[in-house]
Amino acid sequence: MAGRGRICVAVGAGDAESAASLVAPVLPLVDVVEVRLDAMARPQVAECCRLIDRPLLFTNRAAWEGGAAGGDDLARIEPLLLAVEQGAAFVDLELRADSRARGRLLDAIQGTATRLILSSHDFSATPPAGSLRDTLRRMADSGAHIGKIITTARQATDVPRVLALQEEARELGMPLIAFCMGEVGRISRLATLYLGGFMTYVAVDEEQGTAPGQLSAARLHGLIELFADGHGN
């Protein structure tokens, strides 16, 4: 982990046992496991905490931001509140979610080791630099512990625009997850680890991706090894 950001494997499964079984082969390659509760018919938070031996990140992603969870935001965060009680390392809430939901999560987190990731995803494009910086500042002003800004790269110049957010994030004192989805953005999933990014996300395997352009845990690990060998020379 020294010298680079964390690696998080994202899993969407129908129940806790299936999630644990899916991630088991890649646990040696990752630092964090993200459980997509919106993929479960009934969120099984406690069971995931018992079955998965890694720091856990729980997300109950709204349908309006690429997930499958319906209902109002205050109801949608109920399993995230339970995750805080269970000692989860992280919970993720969208920047666009009801501010009352964010407030409830932050109140629950006080005095615990859980950290709130406030996230923004653009599945169609990469906004201009000014818009990206505004999003980052809103996250920094929100009370959240970590920001997450993910866009879709349509052309190569989109990638450095997103990665450059790390410099302002350092000035704001806010850890930031920032990279690009899509084929063009794949390189950013590796590069962010060495440019100050708090974390990048991988899939269990090539068939289990939860976002466009996501690398498998094994492929990213292989790239890290190649990068380390080259750096040593």
Secondary structure, DSSP 8 states (H G I E B T S, - for coil): -TTS-EEEEEE--SSHHHHHHHHGGGGGG-SEEEEEGGGSSS--HHHHHHH--S-EEEE--BGGGTS-B-S-HHHHTHHHHHHHHTT-SEEEEETTS-HHHHHHHHHHHTTSS-EEEEEEE-SS----HHHHHHHHHHHHTTT-SEEEEEEE-SSTTHHHHHHTHHHHHHHHT--EEEEEESSTTHHHHHHHHHTT-SEEEEESSTT--SSTT--BHHHHHHHHHHHHHHHH-
